[in-house]
Amino acid sequence: MESPRLVARLARMLGDLDSVEELAQDTLVAALEHWPKQGIPDNPAAWLMATAQRRAIDRLRQRRLHAQRQVQVLDEQQEHVMGADQADHADDIGDDLLRLVFVACHPLLPPDARVALTLRLLCGLTTAEIARAYLQPEATIAQRITRAKRLLAERQVPFEVPRRQELPQRLQSVLDVVYLVFNEGYAASSGEDWMRPALCEEALRLGRVLHGLIPAAVPVLGLLALMELQASRLRARSGSDGTPVLLMEQDRSRWDWLQISRGVAALDKATALGGTDDPYVLQAMIAACHAQARRAEQTDWSRIATLYGQLAEVSPSPVIELNRAVAVAQAHGAQQAWPLVEALADDARLQGYAPLAAVRGDLLDRLGRSAEARAAFTQAAALSGNARERDILLARAAGVPSGTAR
């Protein structure tokens, strides 16, 4: 949880990504060595930050940087180490982590490299998690991150905070980072946990900071609305034992209706500013359809299917098409949705994509093609990297009734 903050602070001090990663790891190793013997400190985050800063100061001394730069940084960081921790450098951003996200999303890098580097370095996602988000092989993402770091080093790109007038050219990449971090928190792509709420909370925090920074930006409002609306369901998405609870079975009295109202308010602002063709706004409109249905049967699936169609036009993606097929199935039946799903079967980007196999299983079950449905659910379980999701899919496979196609 603290690693991204350590990386953000160290990057401000050192401006060298390889050294930053090394020192952040050294700090965490130091905690593993000291805490079992001395006990966990009252404020673990402060201990980690102070240790990281001391090591960075030592590294700065070793480098014998330019005297003025060294004195400035040493004085500034010594105050933090001694607990003074005065206000951050005056700039237009005012948040360490968000500041470095903007820095890392440098226009010199291709957009996909900016986002991959930032997700890996600052947001704590693994290369495998980033690869799943992009529907790309893990090796491709690893190479993308390595090339991005090398390019920044070769061009000697300074780790300077962009000023307000420079933010728009980096904003889309920053929003993509925040969006993917939230998604990984909302539905973890791997591991034993169904969700990673800390990632959702951090993404929401960054979204709110961004809104304060650029209050009238439609994409910012759209993304903030989307995250508020989706996060409102977090408490209802699992049982007391951590067992996942799918949307249609959730106890909607456990949804956070105050958070829903905040999301709807942000969405209303975005649409008032003419943002109805923005991808984040369209996704927020879909989330609002779900969030405003007090009972599952009140969900306006026809409206959702239409919105997915509009989203596919402005932001083409096989995942969006798959979601549209799900909405069509809910609104008009499995028979109408089946050709939409079959059209995605040969899309190379969805090869090995567990949700595609899961949707096929659901539609086949509803069409009475039981044997094929069981096979599809079993395949989806084998493809899933998340243990909780795997259990759900295997249970679906086991629960398909015996019978013949009708």
C-alpha positions as CSV (number, residue, x, y, z in Angstrom):
1,M,0.0,0.0,0.0
2,E,2.8,2.4,0.8
3,S,5.1,1.5,-2.1
4,P,3.6,3.9,-4.6
5,R,4.0,6.8,-2.1
6,L,7.6,5.8,-1.5
7,V,8.3,5.7,-5.2
8,A,6.7,9.1,-5.7
9,R,8.7,10.8,-3.0
10,L,12.0,9.1,-4.1
11,A,11.4,10.1,-7.7
12,R,11.1,13.7,-6.7
13,M,14.4,13.5,-4.9
14,L,16.4,11.4,-7.3
15,G,14.8,11.6,-10.8
16,D,16.3,8.2,-11.7
17,L,13.7,5.4,-12.1
18,D,16.2,2.5,-11.6
19,S,17.6,4.0,-8.4
20,V,14.1,4.8,-7.2
21,E,12.9,1.2,-7.6
22,E,16.0,-0.1,-6.0
23,L,15.8,2.2,-2.9
24,A,12.0,1.5,-2.5
25,Q,12.7,-2.2,-2.4
26,D,15.6,-1.7,0.0
27,T,13.3,0.2,2.3
28,L,10.7,-2.6,2.4
29,V,13.5,-5.1,3.0
30,A,14.7,-3.0,5.9
31,A,11.2,-3.1,7.4
32,L,11.2,-6.9,7.1
33,E,14.5,-7.0,8.9
34,H,13.8,-4.6,11.7
35,W,10.1,-4.9,12.6
36,P,10.1,-8.5,13.7
37,K,12.9,-7.6,16.2
38,Q,11.8,-4.1,17.3
39,G,8.1,-4.3,16.7
40,I,5.9,-2.6,14.2
41,P,6.2,1.2,14.7
42,D,3.2,3.2,15.8
43,N,3.2,4.9,12.4
44,P,4.5,2.3,9.9
45,A,4.0,4.6,6.9
46,A,6.1,7.4,8.5
47,W,8.9,4.9,9.4
48,L,9.0,3.7,5.8
49,M,9.1,7.2,4.4
50,A,11.8,8.4,6.8
51,T,13.9,5.4,6.0
52,A,13.5,5.8,2.3
53,Q,14.4,9.5,2.4
54,R,17.5,8.8,4.5
55,R,18.7,6.3,2.0
56,A,17.9,8.7,-0.9
57,I,19.9,11.4,0.9
58,D,22.8,9.0,1.2
59,R,22.5,8.3,-2.5
60,L,22.5,12.0,-3.3
61,R,25.6,12.5,-1.2
62,Q,27.4,9.6,-3.0
63,R,26.6,11.2,-6.4
64,R,28.1,14.5,-5.3
65,L,25.4,16.5,-7.1
66,H,25.8,20.1,-7.9
67,A,26.2,21.9,-4.6
68,Q,23.2,24.2,-4.8
69,R,20.9,21.3,-5.8
70,Q,22.3,19.1,-3.1
71,V,21.9,21.7,-0.4
72,Q,18.4,22.5,-1.4
73,V,17.3,18.8,-1.5
74,L,19.2,17.8,1.7
75,D,17.7,20.7,3.7
76,E,14.2,20.1,2.3
77,Q,14.2,16.3,2.9
78,Q,16.0,16.5,6.3
79,E,13.0,18.5,7.5
80,H,10.7,15.7,6.4
81,V,12.9,13.1,8.1
82,M,12.9,15.1,11.4
83,G,9.1,15.1,11.2
84,A,8.7,18.7,10.1
85,D,7.2,17.6,6.7
86,Q,6.2,21.1,5.6
87,A,3.9,21.7,2.7
88,D,4.9,20.3,-0.7
89,H,6.7,22.4,-3.3
90,A,4.3,24.9,-4.6
91,D,3.0,23.7,-7.9
92,D,-0.3,23.3,-9.7
93,I,-1.0,19.7,-8.6
94,G,-0.4,19.4,-4.8
95,D,-0.3,15.6,-4.5
96,D,2.9,13.6,-4.5
97,L,1.5,10.5,-6.3
98,L,-0.6,12.4,-8.8
99,R,2.3,14.7,-9.4
100,L,4.5,11.9,-10.4
101,V,1.8,10.3,-12.6
102,F,1.8,13.5,-14.6
103,V,5.6,13.4,-14.8
104,A,5.7,9.8,-15.9
105,C,3.1,10.4,-18.6
106,H,5.6,12.4,-20.6
107,P,4.7,13.3,-24.2
108,L,8.0,11.9,-25.3
109,L,6.6,8.4,-24.6
110,P,3.9,6.7,-26.7
111,P,0.6,6.8,-24.8
112,D,0.5,3.0,-24.2
113,A,4.0,3.2,-22.8
114,R,3.2,6.1,-20.5
115,V,0.3,4.2,-19.0
116,A,2.1,0.9,-18.7
117,L,5.2,2.5,-17.0
118,T,3.0,4.5,-14.6
119,L,0.9,1.5,-13.6
120,R,3.9,-0.6,-12.9
121,L,6.1,1.9,-11.2
122,L,3.7,4.0,-9.2
123,C,0.5,2.1,-8.9
124,G,1.8,-1.2,-7.8
125,L,0.2,-3.3,-10.6
126,T,2.2,-6.3,-11.8
127,T,3.3,-6.7,-15.4
128,A,0.8,-9.6,-15.7
129,E,-2.1,-7.5,-14.4
130,I,-1.3,-4.7,-16.8
131,A,-1.1,-7.2,-19.7
132,R,-4.5,-8.5,-18.8
133,A,-5.9,-5.0,-18.8
134,Y,-4.5,-4.3,-22.2
135,L,-5.3,-7.8,-23.6
136,Q,-1.6,-8.1,-24.5
137,P,1.0,-10.8,-23.8
138,E,3.0,-10.2,-20.6
139,A,6.3,-10.1,-22.6
140,T,5.0,-7.3,-24.7
141,I,4.1,-5.1,-21.7
142,A,7.4,-5.9,-20.0
143,Q,9.3,-4.7,-23.2
144,R,7.1,-1.6,-23.4
145,I,8.0,-0.7,-19.8
146,T,11.7,-1.3,-20.3
147,R,11.8,0.8,-23.5
148,A,10.0,3.6,-21.8
149,K,12.5,3.7,-18.9
150,R,15.4,3.5,-21.3
151,L,14.0,6.3,-23.4
152,L,13.5,8.6,-20.5
153,A,17.1,7.9,-19.3
154,E,18.7,8.3,-22.8
155,R,16.9,11.7,-23.4
156,Q,17.7,12.8,-19.8
157,V,14.1,13.8,-19.3
158,P,14.0,15.9,-16.1
159,F,11.4,14.9,-13.5
160,E,9.8,18.3,-13.5
161,V,6.2,18.9,-12.6
162,P,4.3,20.1,-15.7
163,R,2.6,23.5,-15.3
164,R,-1.1,23.9,-15.6
165,Q,-1.0,24.9,-19.3
166,E,1.0,21.6,-20.0
167,L,-1.5,19.3,-18.3
168,P,-4.0,18.8,-21.1
169,Q,-1.5,16.9,-23.3
170,R,-0.9,14.4,-20.5
171,L,-4.4,14.3,-19.1
172,Q,-5.8,11.4,-21.1
173,S,-2.9,9.1,-20.1
174,V,-3.3,10.1,-16.5
175,L,-7.0,9.3,-16.7
176,D,-6.3,6.0,-18.3
177,V,-3.9,5.1,-15.4
178,V,-6.5,6.0,-12.7
179,Y,-9.2,4.1,-14.6
180,L,-7.1,0.9,-14.9
181,V,-6.1,1.1,-11.2
182,F,-9.7,1.4,-10.2
183,N,-10.7,-1.5,-12.5
184,E,-8.0,-3.8,-10.9
185,G,-9.3,-2.9,-7.5
186,Y,-12.9,-3.4,-8.4
187,A,-12.4,-6.9,-10.0
188,A,-8.9,-8.3,-9.2
189,S,-7.5,-10.1,-12.2
190,S,-5.4,-12.5,-10.1
191,G,-4.9,-13.7,-6.5
192,E,-7.2,-15.0,-3.8
193,D,-9.3,-11.9,-3.3
194,W,-12.3,-10.9,-5.3
195,M,-11.6,-7.2,-4.9
196,R,-8.7,-5.0,-3.9
197,P,-10.5,-2.1,-2.2
198,A,-7.4,-0.1,-1.4
199,L,-6.8,0.3,-5.1
200,C,-10.3,1.6,-5.6
201,E,-9.9,4.1,-2.7
202,E,-6.6,5.4,-4.1
203,A,-8.0,5.8,-7.7
204,L,-11.0,7.6,-6.2
205,R,-8.7,9.9,-4.2
206,L,-6.7,10.7,-7.3
207,G,-9.9,11.3,-9.3
208,R,-11.1,13.8,-6.7
209,V,-7.8,15.6,-6.7
210,L,-8.0,15.8,-10.5
211,H,-11.5,17.2,-10.3
212,G,-10.3,19.9,-7.9
213,L,-7.4,20.7,-10.2
214,I,-9.5,20.8,-13.4
215,P,-13.1,21.1,-12.3
216,A,-14.7,21.7,-15.7
217,A,-13.0,18.9,-17.7
218,V,-15.6,16.6,-19.1
219,P,-13.4,13.4,-19.0
220,V,-12.4,14.0,-15.4
221,L,-16.0,14.5,-14.4
222,G,-17.0,11.4,-16.4
223,L,-14.3,9.2,-14.8
224,L,-15.0,10.5,-11.3
225,A,-18.8,9.8,-11.8
226,L,-18.0,6.3,-13.0
227,M,-15.8,5.5,-10.1
228,E,-18.2,6.9,-7.5
229,L,-21.1,4.9,-9.0
230,Q,-19.1,1.7,-9.2
231,A,-17.6,2.0,-5.8
232,S,-21.0,2.5,-4.2
233,R,-21.6,-1.3,-4.7
234,L,-18.3,-2.5,-3.1
235,R,-19.9,-3.5,0.3
236,A,-22.5,-5.6,-1.5
237,R,-20.2,-7.4,-3.9
238,S,-19.1,-10.0,-1.3
239,G,-20.6,-11.8,1.6
240,S,-19.2,-11.8,5.2
241,D,-16.9,-14.7,4.3
242,G,-15.6,-13.0,1.1
243,T,-17.8,-15.0,-1.2
244,P,-18.5,-13.0,-4.3
245,V,-22.1,-11.7,-4.8
246,L,-22.9,-10.9,-8.5
247,L,-24.8,-7.8,-9.5
248,M,-28.3,-9.3,-9.9
249,E,-28.1,-11.0,-6.5
250,Q,-26.8,-8.1,-4.5
251,D,-28.6,-6.6,-1.5
252,R,-29.1,-3.1,-2.8
253,S,-29.8,-1.7,0.6
254,R,-26.1,-2.2,1.2
255,W,-25.2,0.1,-1.7
256,D,-23.9,3.5,-0.7
257,W,-26.7,5.8,-1.8
258,L,-24.8,8.9,-0.8
259,Q,-22.0,7.9,-3.0
260,I,-24.4,7.2,-5.8
261,S,-25.8,10.8,-5.4
262,R,-22.2,12.1,-5.7
263,G,-21.7,10.1,-8.8
264,V,-24.9,11.2,-10.4
265,A,-24.1,14.9,-9.6
266,A,-20.7,14.6,-11.3
267,L,-22.4,12.9,-14.3
268,D,-25.0,15.7,-14.5
269,K,-22.2,18.3,-14.7
270,A,-20.4,16.3,-17.4
271,T,-23.5,16.0,-19.5
272,A,-24.4,19.7,-19.0
273,L,-21.0,20.5,-20.4
274,G,-21.8,18.6,-23.6
275,G,-19.9,15.4,-22.7
276,T,-22.4,12.8,-23.9
277,D,-20.0,11.4,-26.4
278,D,-17.1,11.1,-24.0
279,P,-16.2,7.4,-23.3
280,Y,-15.9,7.9,-19.5
281,V,-19.2,9.8,-19.5
282,L,-20.9,7.0,-21.5
283,Q,-19.6,4.4,-19.0
284,A,-20.8,6.5,-16.1
285,M,-24.3,6.7,-17.8
286,I,-24.3,2.9,-17.9
287,A,-23.3,2.7,-14.3
288,A,-26.0,5.1,-13.4
289,C,-28.6,2.9,-15.0
290,H,-27.6,0.1,-12.7
291,A,-27.1,2.3,-9.6
292,Q,-30.6,3.9,-9.9
293,A,-32.4,0.6,-10.1
294,R,-33.6,-0.1,-6.5
295,R,-34.5,-3.6,-7.6
296,A,-32.6,-5.8,-10.1
297,E,-35.7,-6.3,-12.2
298,Q,-36.1,-2.5,-12.6
299,T,-32.8,-2.3,-14.5
300,D,-33.3,-0.6,-17.9
301,W,-31.3,-3.2,-20.0
302,S,-32.5,-1.7,-23.3
303,R,-31.0,1.6,-22.4
304,I,-27.8,0.0,-21.3
305,A,-27.5,-1.9,-24.6
306,T,-28.0,1.3,-26.5
307,L,-25.4,3.1,-24.4
308,Y,-22.9,0.3,-25.1
309,G,-23.6,0.7,-28.8
310,Q,-22.8,4.4,-28.6
311,L,-19.7,3.6,-26.5
312,A,-18.5,1.1,-29.2
313,E,-18.7,3.9,-31.8
314,V,-16.5,6.4,-29.9
315,S,-14.2,3.8,-28.3
316,P,-14.2,0.6,-30.3
317,S,-13.2,-2.4,-28.3
318,P,-14.1,-6.2,-28.3
319,V,-14.6,-5.9,-24.5
320,I,-17.3,-3.2,-25.0
321,E,-18.9,-5.4,-27.7
322,L,-19.0,-8.3,-25.3
323,N,-20.6,-6.2,-22.6
324,R,-23.2,-5.0,-25.2
325,A,-24.0,-8.6,-26.0
326,V,-24.7,-9.2,-22.3
327,A,-27.0,-6.2,-22.2
328,V,-28.8,-7.4,-25.3
329,A,-29.3,-10.8,-23.8
330,Q,-30.8,-9.3,-20.7
331,A,-33.1,-6.9,-22.7
332,H,-34.0,-9.1,-25.7
333,G,-33.0,-12.7,-24.9
334,A,-30.1,-15.0,-25.5
335,Q,-31.1,-15.8,-29.0
336,Q,-30.5,-12.2,-30.1
337,A,-27.3,-11.9,-28.2
338,W,-25.7,-15.2,-29.4
339,P,-24.6,-13.9,-32.9
340,L,-22.9,-10.9,-31.2
341,V,-20.9,-13.2,-29.0
342,E,-20.0,-15.6,-31.8
343,A,-18.7,-12.7,-33.9
344,L,-16.1,-12.1,-31.2
345,A,-14.9,-15.7,-31.1
346,D,-12.1,-15.2,-33.6
347,D,-10.9,-11.9,-32.3
348,A,-7.2,-12.4,-31.4
349,R,-7.4,-9.9,-28.6
350,L,-10.0,-12.1,-26.7
351,Q,-8.1,-15.4,-27.1
352,G,-7.6,-16.6,-23.5
353,Y,-10.1,-14.0,-22.2
354,A,-12.1,-15.7,-19.4
355,P,-15.1,-13.3,-19.5
356,L,-15.8,-14.3,-23.2
357,A,-15.9,-18.0,-22.3
358,A,-18.1,-17.1,-19.3
359,V,-20.6,-15.2,-21.4
360,R,-20.7,-18.0,-23.9
361,G,-21.5,-20.4,-21.1
362,D,-24.3,-18.3,-19.8
363,L,-25.9,-17.9,-23.2
364,L,-25.5,-21.5,-24.0
365,D,-27.1,-22.5,-20.7
366,R,-30.1,-20.2,-21.5
367,L,-30.4,-21.7,-25.0
368,G,-30.6,-25.2,-23.5
369,R,-27.2,-26.3,-24.9
370,S,-26.1,-27.8,-21.6
371,A,-23.0,-29.8,-22.5
372,E,-21.6,-26.8,-24.4
373,A,-22.4,-24.5,-21.5
374,R,-20.6,-26.7,-19.0
375,A,-17.6,-26.9,-21.3
376,A,-17.6,-23.1,-21.7
377,F,-17.8,-22.4,-17.9
378,T,-15.0,-24.9,-17.3
379,Q,-12.9,-23.2,-19.9
380,A,-13.6,-19.8,-18.3
381,A,-12.5,-21.1,-14.9
382,A,-9.3,-22.5,-16.4
383,L,-8.5,-19.1,-18.0
384,S,-9.3,-17.0,-14.9
385,G,-6.4,-15.8,-12.7
386,N,-8.7,-15.0,-9.8
387,A,-9.4,-17.8,-7.3
388,R,-12.8,-16.4,-6.3
389,E,-13.9,-16.0,-9.9
390,R,-12.7,-19.5,-10.6
391,D,-14.9,-20.9,-7.9
392,I,-18.0,-19.1,-9.3
393,L,-17.4,-20.4,-12.8
394,L,-16.8,-24.0,-11.6
395,A,-20.0,-23.8,-9.6
396,R,-21.8,-22.5,-12.7
397,A,-20.5,-25.5,-14.7
398,A,-21.6,-27.9,-12.0
399,G,-25.0,-26.3,-11.8
400,V,-25.9,-26.6,-15.5
401,P,-28.8,-29.1,-15.7
402,S,-28.5,-32.1,-17.8
403,G,-30.5,-32.0,-21.0
404,T,-30.4,-31.7,-24.8
405,A,-30.5,-28.7,-27.0
406,R,-33.9,-27.2,-27.7
